[in-house]
Amino acid sequence: MPVKSLADLQKIKAEALAKRQIRTATAHAQITVAMGTCGIAAGAREAMKAILDAIEKDAIPGILVTQTGCIGLCEFEPIVDVQIGGEKITYGKVTPERARAIVAEHVVGGKPIQEWQIVR
């Protein structure tokens, strides 16, 4: 939808906020992508896009995707945290292919992928 006026922009903002509130209220899983400069340089944008595309393509409900800054583990970038319930697992060197697998196997399938995890 092209933005031709301030009213158009406000309408788009209202729709986006409504969608965000629905996702936040019903989220059973949260995926956080580290988007500090080191993460971005290592490919975090592509990993995040792959996560969002996988969720949208398969219309997977209840997943909140957020971003954060640097978490201090630059050698493992791009880094993705997956939190389901009280359990948080951190994945390192997340390529777009790995990102899609994390969504499918861990978030949807409930089986964390141990070989990609960062143990802190």
URLINLIN-V998934 format. One line per field, one symbol per residue. ss: DSSP state (~ for helix, > for strand, _ for the rest). psi: psi as a letter, one per 30 degrees, with the letter a starting at -180 (. if undefined). burial: + if it has 16 or more other C-alpha atoms within 10 Angstrom, else -. A space follows every 50 residues. Layout:
ss = ???
psi = ???
burial = ???
//
This chain:
ss = _____~~~~~~~~~~~~~~~~~~~~~__>>>>>>__~~~~~~_~~~~~~~ ~~~~~~~_____>>>>>>_____~~~___>>>>>__>>>>>____~~~~~ ~~~~~~~~_____~~~>___
psi = jkjfleeeeeeeeeeeeeeeeeeeegkfkkkkkjhleeeeefgeeeeeee eeeeeeeghjlgkkklllakgghefglkkkkkjkbfkkkkklhjleeeee eeeeeeeefgjkjeffkkk.
burial = ----------------------++----++++++++-+++-+++++++-+ ++-++------++++----+---+-+++++++++----++++++++-+++ ++++-++----+---+++--
//
